[in-house]
Structure formats: structure tokens, C-alpha cells
């Protein structure tokens, strides 16, 4: 029986899998960043929602990755937590 690490390495050699893996990895990185930012700001989802003039459930959906946020939403989220949104692109 193969380990998860061995299976991951096998599939990462497949270009199609690699493409989807990188996309999912970026999405999870953004979700982690959002949650980490809110926690560093010492805000609950409810408190953050009030600052953003939205609902706690909207914040929960955002942090669970069930919605794809716009740049405007990410900017509002950053500002409501006392942070600045920065976007970067790097060569492939």
C-alpha cells in the first residue's frame, strides 16, 4: 500500500493534476490568510461582519472557501481587519 506522500508525488508528475493542485493550493492559501488576518486583528466573524456591513454567515462562507471573493471584497476584508491588501504575480 502506498503512502499519501508517495501518491501525491506520483500525481504531481501529471501536468493536468499539477495545474489543478496549484489552483487549489492558492485558494487554500487565501483562505488561511483571511482567517489568520482576522485572528490577528482579534475579531470574531460577527465583529468583522459588522465592520464590513455584511453578515456573519457571509464571512463564514468566505472563510470556508464556498464563495470566490472579488478584489473589492478582499480589500474591504483587509481594511476592516487593519491590513492592506497586496497582490503579486510571479513568472511561471
Secondary structure as GFF3:
##gff-version 3
##sequence-region A 1 92
A	DSSP	alpha_helix	4	12	.	.	.	ID=ss1
A	DSSP	alpha_helix	15	40	.	.	.	ID=ss2
A	DSSP	alpha_helix	45	52	.	.	.	ID=ss3
A	DSSP	alpha_helix	56	64	.	.	.	ID=ss4
A	DSSP	alpha_helix	71	80	.	.	.	ID=ss5
###
